[in-house]
């Protein structure tokens, strides 16, 4: 029986907690810092994801056996390395890559060079720093519009610009290099624009073998018809109709295997999740980006479709025994509809009282930005609740989530009513 600590506070972490809690191998479950939803499944502990000393204290006091890291920031900052280097923590299992492997998400330049070395299909690119601005502008002039500019470092999902004309692209490149996204854009990756339909594919790996989790498609734009500003994600759908067996085989052969083998060849220790942000262009898969953790809101759909004991997979990732595992997938559709605060992804107000939870049936409500305030649950973020449902088809599952999305109320509530429109 294991004591497990999940690090994080969003919808992804609530979905992981929900899945982990179903295992007979769990003794106690802790979430740091967690939210109003996770508090029902385990014990929330008010320690931030980057407070390594605070997390150490929790692990020792609560006799934690396994740590599952939800978000990317503590991985890029070296949480796993901190455990390995600490006498009292070095034998605790951690699921999530060490700092070197986390660079796949922590540096766009690192990940593009890695893909180039291992012949993994991706967009053409050039990385530039402030002193190479002229080279960057010259490269832009060789490209067709639209132009893609990406901050090299972590910018909380906001560091990507897609620009329709050359003068504006040149001006934006200069602004980014001058510190528009702080240190994250001291280096900028200029990329060719790929036109196609996107999908998210996830694996859990011990660095040698891997298991492929259900794929998903998420919807990033705030507005219906994929218009308006980018968000952290307005909903997700799994399975993805166009990701048939033949297409998934291409993804595995050309992208997943060379990625895992590449990490091994380069001696980069890696365990945990790899998220492949992919795009299908003329029937072929290309990598847009890697993430070193599960996606959000995809996790809130993907976890519904994992039938296997998820704790077995987590242990295998930490212990290097993934080759002995298999994974069972539910063949139903699972979807997530995200309820967000009015004004998001711009400025919005927190602390709105939420009602209607008791009216919801046949959906799982994953909390993202919520907290308990005395007897009320109040909003505490841009993305507030992920309403997840099963269905015999994508449409039936969506209908179910929409019924319950109507029942939950808080001032300024908004959600997209057109998910799946492009499938």
PyMOL commands that set and color helices and strands:
alter all, ss='L'
color gray80, all
select helices_A, chain A and resi 11-20+38-40+52-61+73-76+79-85+99-106+108-117+130-141+166-180+182-185+245-265+299-305+310-319+322-324+357-359+394-407
alter helices_A, ss='H'
color red, helices_A
select strands_A, chain A and resi 2-8+26-33+43-44+66-69+93-95+125-129+147-151+160-163+187-192+197-205+210-212+217-218+221-223+227-230+235-238+272-281+284-291+333-340+364-367+370-373+376-379+383-391
alter strands_A, ss='S'
color yellow, strands_A
deselect
rebuild
show_as cartoon
